[in-house]
Amino acid sequence: MSAAYGESPTWMPERPKLGIVRLALTWLFAAVSLLVAAALVPGASMSDFSGAVAAAAVIAILNALLPPVVAALRLPFMALLGFLIVLVLDALMLLAADALTNTFKVDSFWSALGVAIVASAVGVLISVIAGTNDDDIYSLRVIQRVARRSGGREVTDRPGIVFLEIDGLALPVLRRAMRDGHAPTMARWLADGAYRLAEWETDLSSQTGASQAGILLGSNDDIPAFRWVEKESATLVQCSGPPDCAELERRHSTGRGLLRDGGASRGNLFSGEADHMILTVSRIEAERSANPGYRAFLANGFNVVRALVLFGWEVILEWTAALRAKRRDIRPRGHRGGLYPFMRAAMCVVVRDLIVFGVLSDMMKGRPAIYATFSSYDEVAHHSGLEREDTLEALRKLDQQFGRIERARRYAARPYEIVVLSDHGQTQGATFRQRNGYGLDQLVERSLEQGVVTPIGGGDEQETMVGHAVDEATGRRSGKRAKNDVSGREVVVLGSGNLGLVYLMEERRRLTLEEIEQRHPRLLPALRKHPHVGWVLVRSEEHGAVVLGSDGARYLEEDRVDGADPLAAFSPTAGGHVLRASGFTHAPDLLVGSFYDPALDEGCAFEELISFHGGIGGPQTRPFLLYPASLMLPAVPIMGAEAVHDVLVDWRRQVNDVPRSGGDRPPDLELAGRR
């Protein structure tokens, strides 16, 4: 699967070929789809099959000519405007087919739009039954043509590298999924001996903000959770809002970004110092102008109606899965109503497809490094569960897209290696509120001597990604919201998976153990004795970082334990991660971790997600690297996202065949291949 670097012949990208038989089948399927749609949509009619064949030919010719013109326009908010224009164009092409043929009739624009949508749905069904990928061949032809004509293309023998991140997928879950047929593409790579699989261990906290800052930028210092308070300014910071992510990227940029020097960022929180971006939260403001990154998707008019059809189908799948889980009384069971089905559909269809087409476009352009994050598995797992049927179906669809990217390499402007990785895993369990009938915020409030608690939490990373995709598309600016200012709050309690943060705002600094015991003598006993709290981190004036549990304490800086070790149920490295988090400038007054039961492999989130990440305990801290066997890996365990950054930067250097610059820090130990 991989050629030895520096030994490949002059690279000549292939042209995707749609043979006569394939072309005839595609034409036939399109005609059948139109015939069925005309029979189902009011205001549309088709005289006979020959009329459907003629109409399909007209639409195919118009689709090859008109959508690429729209895609080439330099419009602001291109994601939304382009989508709407092409959708209108799909209906207009059907009206044109009506005018040019005597056998296909539509009464109005809306009837034409209905025919376009229904015909797309029928086409998707036919392609699934027939097992064809003819449209994929056509799409690659379009993408390759766009890449050639839009400038900036580099055809070279020097290989590139594509990093595909599956948000939230743990190594143990991936192994079982490959074994059970839910990830056949990745399983084939591994079985063929072309790839190797390795584990790395997350930092505390185990969430996308900290992980992607470390992986893409090379530093994740002082990111204690998904959201936290900076007490000196009484400001809430979240790894989600564009202003916050932009500021975090400014703080953590090291000049060693993984994607510097011509790389592309697709669907990430941070840019990695890339030159080309779509759906990158830290650079959303820069994306509001005429972003050419969506051109490949919009250049094929069928993509828009297909995405609309699959969006609706995904909503139906979610409603069906939610009803089935309720009928079977599956537990734990998360909240799945309201807007969530539509958010799931957006992540699993629209955002995924935009990112895939962005990656394919980058490959046809010959960009040296591409990093794309796919969040659909993480999104479904939060609400459905770690390995439930619909969660694994989301993973299967991602695996299918990875196969699509693999097949596209022969048409790319340079050879490409593919690396698949995750930023963290997830652990499952009923939430703290489900178990107790009250939240961590209420437990804290009733244990204070005085003060009112402000709870801030709920939601996950994907809610913000969809929200910012909408912001980018519509031009709506999401600046600092009023709730980012917590100066008027007495106590702030935050949830980040099974990691809780408690800020006592009576001082604009971190309070010590001794001060908390004096001012709120009931608070620490209430937390450490609670059956669903595993540990509490606090800073002692006398002893430094101390982890308190129900029956003992661990003094991290003194390396001693009194009584039972609160971290005994967690990994042997948990103490080091907690100690590092205690040293952060914006560490909370109290950092609270949920219990973890190794026998049941479960903990509990302090927000309403039944499958969660953010703290320690279980597979949430066990992400993976699936990498070509020709690349090398450190011979010791990879600890933390910054260490992953060093490995990936070195892999990029090896693949791109460029010397290490002075700013690059190589992995500390000699590299040695391992399975």
C-alpha positions as CSV (number, residue, x, y, z in Angstrom):
1,M,0.0,0.0,0.0
2,S,3.0,2.3,0.6
3,A,5.9,2.8,-1.7
4,A,9.3,3.5,-0.4
5,Y,9.9,7.2,-0.1
6,G,12.1,8.7,-2.8
7,E,11.8,5.7,-5.0
8,S,8.5,6.3,-6.8
9,P,8.5,7.1,-10.6
10,T,7.4,10.4,-11.9
11,W,3.9,10.8,-10.4
12,M,1.1,11.1,-13.0
13,P,-2.4,11.3,-11.5
14,E,-4.9,9.0,-13.2
15,R,-8.1,10.3,-14.6
16,P,-11.3,8.8,-13.1
17,K,-12.8,6.8,-16.0
18,L,-16.5,6.2,-16.3
19,G,-16.7,3.4,-18.9
20,I,-19.5,2.9,-21.4
21,V,-21.2,0.2,-19.3
22,R,-21.0,2.3,-16.1
23,L,-22.2,5.3,-18.0
24,A,-25.2,3.4,-19.4
25,L,-26.0,2.0,-16.0
26,T,-25.8,5.5,-14.4
27,W,-28.1,6.9,-17.2
28,L,-30.5,4.0,-16.7
29,F,-30.7,4.4,-12.9
30,A,-31.2,8.2,-13.3
31,A,-34.1,7.5,-15.7
32,V,-35.7,5.0,-13.4
33,S,-35.3,7.5,-10.5
34,L,-37.0,10.3,-12.5
35,L,-39.8,7.9,-13.6
36,V,-40.6,7.0,-10.0
37,A,-40.3,10.6,-8.8
38,A,-42.7,11.8,-11.5
39,A,-45.2,9.2,-10.5
40,L,-45.0,10.2,-6.8
41,V,-44.8,14.0,-6.9
42,P,-48.0,16.0,-7.5
43,G,-47.7,18.3,-10.5
44,A,-45.2,16.1,-12.3
45,S,-45.8,13.5,-15.0
46,M,-43.8,11.3,-17.4
47,S,-45.2,9.8,-20.5
48,D,-43.0,6.7,-20.7
49,F,-39.6,5.3,-20.0
50,S,-38.1,6.8,-23.1
51,G,-39.1,10.2,-21.9
52,A,-37.4,9.6,-18.6
53,V,-34.2,8.6,-20.5
54,A,-34.3,11.8,-22.5
55,A,-34.9,13.9,-19.4
56,A,-32.1,12.2,-17.6
57,A,-29.7,13.0,-20.5
58,V,-30.7,16.7,-20.5
59,I,-30.3,17.0,-16.7
60,A,-26.9,15.2,-16.8
61,I,-25.6,17.7,-19.5
62,L,-26.9,20.7,-17.5
63,N,-25.4,19.3,-14.3
64,A,-22.0,19.1,-15.9
65,L,-22.2,22.7,-17.1
66,L,-24.1,24.8,-14.6
67,P,-23.2,23.9,-11.0
68,P,-19.4,24.3,-11.6
69,V,-20.2,27.9,-12.7
70,V,-22.0,28.5,-9.4
71,A,-19.2,26.8,-7.4
72,A,-16.6,29.1,-9.1
73,L,-18.4,32.3,-7.9
74,R,-16.6,34.2,-5.1
75,L,-19.5,34.6,-2.7
76,P,-19.5,35.4,1.0
77,F,-21.0,32.7,3.3
78,M,-20.5,30.2,0.5
79,A,-21.5,27.2,2.6
80,L,-25.1,28.4,2.8
81,L,-25.5,30.6,-0.3
82,G,-23.9,27.9,-2.5
83,F,-26.1,25.2,-1.1
84,L,-29.3,27.2,-1.7
85,I,-28.3,28.4,-5.2
86,V,-27.4,24.8,-6.3
87,L,-30.7,23.5,-4.8
88,V,-32.6,26.1,-6.8
89,L,-30.5,25.2,-9.8
90,D,-31.5,21.5,-9.4
91,A,-35.1,22.5,-9.7
92,L,-34.4,24.8,-12.7
93,M,-32.6,22.0,-14.5
94,L,-35.8,19.9,-14.2
95,L,-37.8,22.8,-15.6
96,A,-35.4,23.0,-18.5
97,A,-35.8,19.3,-19.1
98,D,-39.5,19.9,-19.2
99,A,-39.0,22.7,-21.8
100,L,-36.7,20.6,-24.0
101,T,-38.6,17.3,-24.0
102,N,-42.2,16.5,-24.8
103,T,-42.5,13.6,-22.5
104,F,-41.6,15.0,-19.0
105,K,-43.8,17.7,-17.5
106,V,-43.7,19.7,-14.2
107,D,-46.3,22.3,-13.3
108,S,-44.2,24.6,-11.1
109,F,-40.9,25.3,-9.4
110,W,-42.0,23.5,-6.3
111,S,-43.0,20.4,-8.2
112,A,-39.6,20.4,-9.9
113,L,-37.9,20.7,-6.5
114,G,-40.0,17.8,-5.2
115,V,-39.0,15.7,-8.2
116,A,-35.3,16.5,-7.6
117,I,-35.5,15.4,-4.0
118,V,-37.5,12.3,-4.6
119,A,-35.4,11.2,-7.6
120,S,-32.3,11.6,-5.4
121,A,-33.8,9.5,-2.7
122,V,-34.7,6.8,-5.2
123,G,-31.2,7.1,-6.7
124,V,-29.6,6.5,-3.3
125,L,-31.8,3.5,-2.8
126,I,-30.8,2.1,-6.2
127,S,-27.1,2.6,-5.6
128,V,-27.3,0.8,-2.3
129,I,-29.1,-2.1,-3.8
130,A,-26.9,-2.3,-6.9
131,G,-23.7,-1.7,-4.8
132,T,-22.4,0.8,-7.4
133,N,-20.1,3.8,-6.8
134,D,-20.5,5.4,-10.2
135,D,-21.4,8.8,-8.8
136,D,-18.2,8.6,-6.8
137,I,-16.2,8.3,-10.0
138,Y,-18.1,11.2,-11.5
139,S,-17.5,13.3,-8.3
140,L,-13.8,12.6,-8.5
141,R,-13.8,13.7,-12.1
142,V,-15.4,16.9,-11.1
143,I,-13.1,17.5,-8.1
144,Q,-10.0,16.8,-10.2
145,R,-11.2,19.2,-12.9
146,V,-11.9,21.9,-10.3
147,A,-8.5,21.4,-8.8
148,R,-6.8,21.8,-12.2
149,R,-8.7,25.0,-13.2
150,S,-8.7,26.9,-9.9
151,G,-5.0,27.3,-9.5
152,G,-2.6,26.5,-6.7
153,R,-2.3,22.8,-7.8
154,E,1.1,21.1,-7.2
155,V,1.8,17.8,-9.0
156,T,4.9,16.2,-7.4
157,D,6.5,12.9,-6.6
158,R,7.0,14.0,-3.0
159,P,4.3,12.2,-0.9
160,G,1.8,14.0,1.3
161,I,0.0,12.8,4.4
162,V,-3.7,12.8,5.4
163,F,-4.6,12.7,9.1
164,L,-8.2,11.5,9.6
165,E,-9.4,11.9,13.2
166,I,-12.4,10.0,14.5
167,D,-13.5,12.1,17.5
168,G,-14.2,10.1,20.6
169,L,-13.3,6.6,19.4
170,A,-11.4,4.5,22.0
171,L,-8.9,1.8,20.9
172,P,-10.9,-1.1,22.6
173,V,-14.0,0.0,20.8
174,L,-12.2,0.2,17.4
175,R,-10.8,-3.3,17.9
176,R,-14.2,-4.8,18.6
177,A,-15.7,-2.8,15.7
178,M,-13.1,-4.2,13.3
179,R,-13.6,-7.7,14.6
180,D,-17.4,-7.5,14.2
181,G,-17.4,-6.0,10.7
182,H,-18.3,-2.4,11.6
183,A,-15.0,-1.0,10.3
184,P,-14.1,-3.2,7.3
185,T,-11.9,-0.7,5.6
186,M,-9.6,-0.2,8.6
187,A,-9.7,-3.9,9.4
188,R,-8.5,-4.7,5.9
189,W,-5.6,-2.2,6.2
190,L,-4.5,-3.9,9.4
191,A,-5.1,-7.5,8.2
192,D,-3.1,-6.9,5.0
193,G,-0.1,-5.9,7.1
194,A,0.0,-2.4,5.6
195,Y,-0.9,-0.8,8.8
196,R,-0.2,-1.0,12.5
197,L,-2.3,-0.1,15.5
198,A,-1.0,1.7,18.6
199,E,-2.4,3.3,21.7
200,W,-1.7,6.6,23.3
201,E,-2.8,8.1,26.6
202,T,-4.7,11.4,26.9
203,D,-3.9,14.2,29.3
204,L,-6.3,15.5,31.9
205,S,-8.7,16.6,30.6
206,S,-9.5,14.0,27.9
207,Q,-11.5,16.2,25.6
208,T,-11.1,17.7,22.1
209,G,-10.0,21.1,23.2
210,A,-7.0,19.9,25.1
211,S,-6.2,17.1,22.7
212,Q,-6.4,19.1,19.5
213,A,-4.4,22.0,21.0
214,G,-1.7,19.5,21.8
215,I,-1.8,17.6,18.6
216,L,-2.2,20.5,16.1
217,L,-0.3,23.3,17.9
218,G,2.1,21.4,20.1
219,S,0.9,22.8,23.4
220,N,-2.1,22.3,25.6
221,D,-0.9,23.8,28.8
222,D,-3.5,25.4,31.1
223,I,-6.5,23.9,29.3
224,P,-8.1,22.3,32.4
225,A,-11.4,21.2,30.8
226,F,-13.8,21.8,28.0
227,R,-14.9,25.0,29.8
228,W,-13.3,26.8,32.8
229,V,-13.2,30.1,34.6
230,E,-10.3,32.5,34.6
231,K,-10.8,34.0,38.1
232,E,-8.6,37.0,37.7
233,S,-10.9,38.4,35.0
234,A,-14.0,36.5,36.1
235,T,-14.3,35.1,32.5
236,L,-15.7,31.8,31.4
237,V,-13.6,30.3,28.6
238,Q,-14.9,27.4,26.4
239,C,-13.2,25.3,23.8
240,S,-15.9,26.0,21.4
241,G,-16.6,29.7,20.8
242,P,-14.7,31.2,17.9
243,P,-13.3,34.1,20.0
244,D,-12.2,31.7,22.8
245,C,-10.6,29.2,20.3
246,A,-8.9,32.1,18.5
247,E,-7.4,33.3,21.8
248,L,-6.4,29.8,22.8
249,E,-4.7,29.3,19.5
250,R,-2.8,32.6,19.9
251,R,-1.7,31.5,23.4
252,H,-0.6,28.0,22.4
253,S,0.9,28.6,18.9
254,T,4.5,27.5,19.0
255,G,5.6,28.0,15.4
256,R,5.6,24.2,15.2
257,G,2.0,23.8,13.9
258,L,1.4,20.4,12.4
259,L,-0.1,21.9,9.3
260,R,2.2,24.9,8.7
261,D,3.8,25.4,5.2
262,G,0.8,24.7,3.0
263,G,-1.3,22.3,5.1
264,A,-5.2,22.2,5.2
265,S,-7.5,22.1,8.3
266,R,-10.9,20.6,7.9
267,G,-13.5,20.5,10.7
268,N,-11.0,21.1,13.6
269,L,-11.1,23.4,16.7
270,F,-7.7,24.8,15.9
271,S,-5.9,25.4,12.6
272,G,-2.5,23.9,13.3
273,E,-1.2,26.9,11.5
274,A,-2.7,25.7,8.2
275,D,-3.0,27.9,5.1
276,H,-6.3,26.4,4.0
277,M,-9.4,25.9,6.2
278,I,-13.0,25.1,6.3
279,L,-15.1,24.6,9.5
280,T,-12.1,25.4,11.7
281,V,-13.5,27.1,14.8
282,S,-10.4,29.2,15.7
283,R,-10.5,30.7,12.2
284,I,-14.2,31.0,11.6
285,E,-14.0,34.7,11.2
286,A,-11.6,34.3,8.3
287,E,-13.9,31.8,6.7
288,R,-16.9,34.1,6.4
289,S,-15.5,35.6,3.1
290,A,-15.6,33.8,-0.2
291,N,-14.1,30.4,0.9
292,P,-13.1,28.2,-2.0
293,G,-13.0,25.2,0.2
294,Y,-16.6,24.3,-0.6
295,R,-16.2,24.5,-4.3
296,A,-15.6,20.7,-4.9
297,F,-18.9,19.9,-3.1
298,L,-21.0,22.5,-4.9
299,A,-19.6,21.7,-8.3
300,N,-21.8,18.6,-8.5
301,G,-25.5,19.6,-8.3
302,F,-26.5,16.1,-7.2
303,N,-24.5,16.5,-3.9
304,V,-26.9,19.1,-2.5
305,V,-30.1,17.1,-3.0
306,R,-28.5,13.9,-1.9
307,A,-27.3,15.6,1.3
308,L,-30.8,16.9,1.9
309,V,-32.2,13.4,1.4
310,L,-29.7,11.7,3.7
311,F,-30.2,14.4,6.3
312,G,-33.9,13.6,6.4
313,W,-33.1,9.9,6.5
314,E,-30.7,10.4,9.4
315,V,-33.4,12.2,11.4
316,I,-35.8,9.3,10.8
317,L,-33.1,6.8,11.9
318,E,-32.6,8.8,15.2
319,W,-36.3,9.0,15.9
320,T,-36.6,5.2,15.3
321,A,-33.6,4.4,17.4
322,A,-34.8,6.6,20.3
323,L,-38.2,4.9,20.3
324,R,-36.7,1.5,20.2
325,A,-34.4,2.2,23.1
326,K,-37.3,3.5,25.1
327,R,-39.5,0.5,24.2
328,R,-36.8,-1.9,25.2
329,D,-36.0,0.1,28.3
330,I,-32.3,0.3,27.5
331,R,-30.3,1.9,30.2
332,P,-28.5,4.1,30.6
333,R,-30.5,6.1,28.1
334,G,-29.7,9.7,27.2
335,H,-31.9,12.7,26.2
336,R,-32.6,12.4,22.5
337,G,-35.4,14.8,21.8
338,G,-35.8,18.4,20.8
339,L,-33.3,19.6,18.2
340,Y,-30.8,16.8,18.8
341,P,-32.0,14.6,15.9
342,F,-31.4,17.4,13.5
343,M,-28.0,18.2,15.0
344,R,-27.1,14.5,14.7
345,A,-28.2,14.6,11.0
346,A,-26.1,17.7,10.4
347,M,-23.0,16.0,11.9
348,C,-23.5,12.6,10.3
349,V,-24.4,13.9,6.8
350,V,-23.8,17.6,5.9
351,V,-20.7,18.4,8.0
352,R,-19.2,15.0,7.2
353,D,-19.7,15.4,3.5
354,L,-18.3,18.9,3.4
355,I,-15.2,17.7,5.2
356,V,-14.8,14.6,2.9
357,F,-15.1,16.8,-0.2
358,G,-12.6,19.2,1.4
359,V,-10.1,16.4,1.9
360,L,-10.6,15.1,-1.7
361,S,-10.1,18.6,-3.1
362,D,-6.9,19.0,-1.0
363,M,-5.6,15.7,-2.4
364,M,-6.4,16.8,-6.0
365,K,-4.6,20.1,-5.3
366,G,-1.5,18.2,-3.9
367,R,-1.4,19.8,-0.5
368,P,1.4,18.3,1.6
369,A,-0.6,17.7,4.9
370,I,-4.3,17.5,5.6
371,Y,-5.9,17.1,9.0
372,A,-9.7,16.4,9.2
373,T,-11.9,15.7,12.2
374,F,-15.0,13.6,11.9
375,S,-17.3,14.0,14.9
376,S,-20.3,11.9,14.0
377,Y,-19.3,8.8,16.1
378,D,-18.7,11.0,19.1
379,E,-22.0,12.8,18.7
380,V,-24.1,9.7,18.4
381,A,-22.2,7.9,21.2
382,H,-22.9,10.8,23.7
383,H,-26.6,10.2,23.4
384,S,-27.0,6.6,22.3
385,G,-24.2,4.9,24.1
386,L,-20.7,3.7,23.5
387,E,-21.4,0.6,21.3
388,R,-25.1,0.7,20.6
389,E,-26.4,-0.3,17.2
390,D,-26.8,3.2,15.8
391,T,-23.5,4.4,17.2
392,L,-21.6,1.6,15.4
393,E,-23.6,2.4,12.2
394,A,-22.2,6.0,12.4
395,L,-18.7,4.4,12.7
396,R,-19.4,2.2,9.7
397,K,-20.4,5.1,7.6
398,L,-17.1,6.9,8.5
399,D,-15.1,3.8,7.7
400,Q,-16.9,3.8,4.3
401,Q,-15.8,7.4,3.7
402,F,-12.2,6.5,4.6
403,G,-12.4,3.8,1.9
404,R,-13.5,6.5,-0.5
405,I,-10.5,8.7,0.4
406,E,-8.2,5.7,0.0
407,R,-9.5,5.0,-3.5
408,A,-9.1,8.6,-4.5
409,R,-5.3,8.5,-3.9
410,R,-4.6,7.3,-7.4
411,Y,-6.2,10.4,-8.8
412,A,-4.4,12.8,-6.4
413,A,-1.7,15.3,-7.4
414,R,0.9,13.5,-5.3
415,P,1.1,10.1,-3.5
416,Y,-0.5,10.1,-0.1
417,E,-0.2,8.2,3.1
418,I,-3.2,8.0,5.4
419,V,-3.1,8.0,9.2
420,V,-6.3,7.5,11.2
421,L,-6.3,8.5,14.9
422,S,-8.6,9.6,17.7
423,D,-8.3,12.5,20.1
424,H,-9.7,10.6,23.1
425,G,-12.2,7.8,23.8
426,Q,-15.4,7.6,25.8
427,T,-16.6,5.9,28.9
428,Q,-20.2,5.0,29.5
429,G,-22.6,5.2,32.5
430,A,-25.8,6.8,33.8
431,T,-25.2,10.5,34.6
432,F,-24.7,11.9,38.1
433,R,-28.2,13.4,37.9
434,Q,-29.8,10.2,36.7
435,R,-28.3,8.3,39.6
436,N,-29.1,10.8,42.3
437,G,-31.9,13.0,41.2
438,Y,-29.8,16.1,41.5
439,G,-26.7,17.6,39.9
440,L,-23.2,18.3,41.2
441,D,-24.2,22.0,41.3
442,Q,-27.0,21.2,43.8
443,L,-24.7,19.0,45.9
444,V,-22.2,21.9,46.1
445,E,-24.8,24.5,46.9
446,R,-26.4,22.7,49.8
447,S,-22.9,22.0,51.3
448,L,-21.8,25.7,51.4
449,E,-22.1,28.0,54.4
450,Q,-23.3,30.7,52.1
451,G,-23.5,31.5,48.4
452,V,-25.6,30.7,45.4
453,V,-24.2,28.3,42.7
454,T,-24.4,29.1,39.0
455,P,-24.3,25.8,37.0
456,I,-22.8,26.1,33.6
457,G,-22.7,23.0,31.4
458,G,-24.6,20.8,29.1
459,G,-24.0,20.2,25.5
460,D,-21.0,18.8,23.8
461,E,-18.4,19.8,21.2
462,Q,-20.5,19.0,18.2
463,E,-23.3,21.3,19.2
464,T,-20.8,24.1,19.0
465,M,-19.4,22.8,15.7
466,V,-22.9,22.8,14.1
467,G,-23.6,26.2,15.6
468,H,-20.5,27.7,14.1
469,A,-21.1,26.1,10.8
470,V,-24.4,27.9,10.8
471,D,-22.7,31.1,11.9
472,E,-20.2,30.8,9.1
473,A,-22.9,30.1,6.6
474,T,-25.2,33.0,7.6
475,G,-22.7,35.6,8.7
476,R,-24.0,35.7,12.2
477,R,-21.2,36.8,14.6
478,S,-21.1,35.0,17.9
479,G,-18.9,37.3,20.0
480,K,-18.5,37.0,23.7
481,R,-21.9,36.3,25.3
482,A,-23.0,37.9,28.5
483,K,-22.7,34.6,30.3
484,N,-19.0,34.5,29.7
485,D,-18.8,37.2,32.3
486,V,-19.1,35.5,35.7
487,S,-18.0,38.5,37.8
488,G,-21.4,38.6,39.5
489,R,-21.5,35.0,40.4
490,E,-20.8,33.7,43.9
491,V,-20.0,30.1,43.0
492,V,-19.6,28.6,39.5
493,V,-19.9,24.8,38.9
494,L,-19.0,23.4,35.5
495,G,-19.2,19.9,34.0
496,S,-16.8,18.5,31.5
497,G,-17.8,14.8,31.1
498,N,-17.0,13.1,34.4
499,L,-14.8,16.0,35.4
500,G,-16.4,18.7,37.6
501,L,-14.9,22.2,38.3
502,V,-15.9,24.3,41.3
503,Y,-14.9,27.9,41.5
504,L,-15.5,29.9,44.7
505,M,-15.7,33.4,43.4
506,E,-15.2,35.1,46.8
507,E,-11.6,35.6,45.9
508,R,-10.0,36.3,42.4
509,R,-7.4,33.6,43.1
510,R,-7.4,29.9,43.8
511,L,-8.4,29.1,47.4
512,T,-6.4,26.6,49.4
513,L,-7.5,23.5,51.2
514,E,-7.1,25.2,54.6
515,E,-9.2,28.3,53.4
516,I,-12.0,26.1,52.0
517,E,-12.2,24.0,55.2
518,Q,-12.4,27.2,57.3
519,R,-15.0,29.0,55.1
520,H,-17.1,26.0,54.0
521,P,-16.4,23.2,56.5
522,R,-19.1,20.9,55.0
523,L,-18.1,21.2,51.4
524,L,-15.1,18.8,51.2
525,P,-16.7,16.1,53.4
526,A,-19.9,16.2,51.3
527,L,-17.9,15.7,48.1
528,R,-15.4,13.1,49.2
529,K,-18.0,10.9,50.9
530,H,-20.4,11.0,48.0
531,P,-20.7,7.5,46.4
532,H,-20.5,8.8,42.9
533,V,-17.5,11.1,43.5
534,G,-14.2,9.3,43.1
535,W,-11.7,12.0,44.0
536,V,-11.4,15.7,44.7
537,L,-8.2,17.7,43.9
538,V,-7.4,20.7,46.0
539,R,-4.2,22.7,46.7
540,S,-2.9,22.7,50.3
541,E,-0.9,25.6,51.5
542,E,1.2,23.1,53.5
543,H,1.3,20.0,51.3
544,G,0.7,21.2,47.7
545,A,-1.6,19.2,45.5
546,V,-3.8,16.8,47.4
547,V,-6.3,14.3,46.1
548,L,-9.0,13.5,48.6
549,G,-11.2,10.4,48.6
550,S,-13.8,8.8,50.9
551,D,-11.2,6.9,52.9
552,G,-7.9,8.5,52.3
553,A,-5.8,11.1,50.7
554,R,-2.9,11.2,48.2
555,Y,-0.3,13.9,48.5
556,L,1.0,14.2,45.0
557,E,4.0,16.4,45.5
558,E,5.1,14.5,48.6
559,D,4.5,11.1,46.9
560,R,2.6,9.6,49.8
561,V,-0.8,8.2,50.6
562,D,-2.7,8.3,53.9
563,G,-5.4,5.6,54.1
564,A,-6.9,4.3,50.8
565,D,-5.5,5.8,47.6
566,P,-8.4,7.8,45.9
567,L,-6.8,7.1,42.5
568,A,-6.3,3.3,43.0
569,A,-9.2,2.4,40.7
570,F,-7.7,4.5,37.9
571,S,-4.6,3.9,35.8
572,P,-1.1,3.9,37.3
573,T,-0.4,7.2,35.5
574,A,-3.4,9.0,36.9
575,G,-1.4,10.7,39.6
576,G,0.9,12.3,37.1
577,H,-2.0,13.6,35.0
578,V,-3.8,15.1,38.1
579,L,-0.6,16.7,39.3
580,R,0.0,18.4,36.0
581,A,-3.6,19.7,36.0
582,S,-3.1,21.0,39.5
583,G,-0.2,23.2,38.2
584,F,-2.3,25.0,35.6
585,T,-2.7,28.7,36.2
586,H,-6.5,28.4,35.9
587,A,-7.0,25.2,37.8
588,P,-10.3,25.4,39.8
589,D,-10.5,25.6,43.5
590,L,-11.9,22.1,43.5
591,L,-11.4,19.6,40.6
592,V,-13.9,16.7,41.0
593,G,-13.7,13.4,39.3
594,S,-16.5,10.9,39.2
595,F,-16.1,7.3,40.5
596,Y,-14.9,4.6,38.2
597,D,-15.9,0.9,38.6
598,P,-13.4,-1.3,36.7
599,A,-15.6,-4.3,37.0
600,L,-18.5,-2.6,35.2
601,D,-16.3,-0.3,33.2
602,E,-18.5,2.7,34.0
603,G,-18.4,6.1,35.7
604,C,-20.8,9.0,35.5
605,A,-20.8,12.4,33.8
606,F,-21.6,15.7,35.6
607,E,-23.5,16.7,32.4
608,E,-26.3,14.9,30.7
609,L,-24.3,12.6,28.4
610,I,-24.5,8.9,29.0
611,S,-21.2,8.3,27.1
612,F,-18.7,10.8,28.1
613,H,-15.1,12.0,28.2
614,G,-13.2,14.8,30.0
615,G,-11.7,13.1,33.0
616,I,-10.1,9.8,33.8
617,G,-11.4,6.2,34.2
618,G,-12.1,3.7,31.4
619,P,-11.6,3.9,27.7
620,Q,-12.0,7.7,27.5
621,T,-8.2,8.0,28.1
622,R,-7.3,5.3,25.5
623,P,-7.3,6.8,21.9
624,F,-5.4,5.2,19.1
625,L,-3.1,5.7,16.1
626,L,-3.7,3.5,13.0
627,Y,-0.6,4.2,10.8
628,P,1.3,2.9,7.8
629,A,3.7,0.2,8.7
630,S,6.5,2.1,6.9
631,L,6.4,4.8,9.6
632,M,8.1,4.5,12.9
633,L,6.7,4.9,16.4
634,P,8.5,5.6,19.7
635,A,9.4,2.4,21.5
636,V,7.8,3.7,24.8
637,P,4.2,4.6,25.5
638,I,3.0,7.9,24.0
639,M,1.8,10.0,27.0
640,G,-0.2,13.1,26.2
641,A,-1.3,15.1,23.1
642,E,1.9,17.0,22.9
643,A,3.8,13.8,22.5
644,V,1.4,12.8,19.7
645,H,2.2,16.1,18.0
646,D,5.9,15.3,18.0
647,V,5.2,11.9,16.5
648,L,2.9,13.3,13.8
649,V,5.3,16.1,12.9
650,D,8.1,13.6,12.5
651,W,5.8,11.4,10.4
652,R,5.0,14.4,8.2
653,R,8.7,15.1,7.9
654,Q,9.4,11.5,6.8
655,V,6.6,11.4,4.3
656,N,7.1,14.8,2.8
657,D,10.8,14.0,2.7
658,V,11.9,17.4,4.2
659,P,14.7,18.0,6.7
660,R,13.7,18.8,10.3
661,S,13.7,22.5,10.9
662,G,15.2,24.1,14.0
663,G,11.7,24.6,15.5
664,D,10.8,21.0,15.3
665,R,11.4,18.9,18.4
666,P,11.9,15.2,17.5
667,P,10.4,12.5,19.7
668,D,12.7,12.0,22.7
669,L,13.5,8.4,22.1
670,E,14.9,6.4,19.2
671,L,12.1,5.3,16.9
672,A,11.4,1.7,16.5
673,G,8.5,0.0,14.6
674,R,6.0,-1.9,16.7
675,R,2.6,-3.5,16.3
